[in-house]
Amino acid sequence: MLPNVRLWLAVFAIVLSISSVGIAQDIPTPRGASVELLTLADVAAGRARIVDLTHVLNEKNAYWPGPGYEPFQLKTIATIEKDGVLSKAFSMPEHLGTHIDAPNHFESGQPDLSSISPDQFFAPGVVIDITPQAEVNADTTLTIKDIQDWESNHGRIPDQAIILLHTGWGRFWNNYSRYKNQDAMGKLHFPAYSGEAARFLIHERKARGLGIDNLSIDCGISKNFEVHHIVNKAGRYGLENVAQLERLPARGFFLIVAPIRIEAGSGGPTRILAILPGKAKKEVER
Ligand SMILES: [Zn+2]
């Protein structure tokens, strides 16, 4: 190897290590390029932190209070004591717990759960926090101004990212009545995206999907499910009841979205994992 090539490589290595410091401190970058330096090899080698954004499924889970929806059920069909093996069967609506809304959920002719292209399941993540607004008004929705404020603080939202809207509703997850927040008239009250914000994120920022930490990407009082239509019409998906958003930074992490694959399905339970710079933890968190 020629000495000047070596020198060039050494300079390149220094530049790379400076960029790594950038990852650890989550310095906002114009294109969100820093996360791309975290590889699956880093994850395997314990050089990345994983936050599980998936609620644990059980029969107490909140679910959409619509006709035909039932709680999650798990029954034992064989035990080690009696059968030499432990085996169970579960049943649940597609749209229960942490789950994906496939593009065919609100728009016919769009891909069903089994035909979403797998490359759509890997993307940089972004968290937009509207917790303060949601504290004051449960019916609040994300505005264009909120997005502009976010971008002036953190840089432009990268194209093809998955957007996660943090409403603070995750803290009510174990209290179904507080979570759905239904009034005497039967109306639900929880925050979400507005139509204009969804349109901007899907069309101007090419978002792969829109996620939220409550029951729906449309707010509780929505009658026409405008946000679902905007997202699904563009062939994109929604993610609902996403857990632990309070543990994520505004940007600087990568997401893996892993739904089950149901033929003709309109949605289904989905494991969502955030990968961040930092040290791996050994224990499983709830
Ligand atoms: Zn859903």
Residues whose N, C-alpha, C, O or C-beta is under 5 A from the ligand:
A	BS01	ZN	H95 I100 D101 E240 G267
